Amino acid sequence: MTDVTPVVVPNIVTQLAAAGARHALTTVAGSLVTAGLMSSDQTAQFVSVLSGVAVALAAIAWSMIQKEIAHQTLLAGIAAPPPQ
């Protein structure tokens, strides 16, 4: 029988990824303000909205990865010879 071990992401990795994403979005917002494409009072909304979009896309990607892992585990279990 195939043992399925859940993938656990340490909290520090999650915090670092979130901080990096927020920094990148803030940098993009600053560039848009500098270029005159956005006013400075819109930066907080810009970062908030795109942070939400980024989290949603990350959740969808994570779900797809988990489903693929489960699918591959199922296929491996089906193809395995029966226990003796």
C-alpha angles and dihedrals in degrees: 000000000000117000114223114207115191117235110242120194113208115241093240090059091052092049093048092048091049092048091048092049092048091049091051092049091048090050091051091048090051090051091051090051091048090050090051094242094117137024120244093244090060094060095088091052091045092052093044095050096044091045088057091048091049092050091049092050091046090051091050091048092047091050091051091050092049091049091050091050090049091047093050090047090051092049091048090051092050093048094046117103115253117266116265 
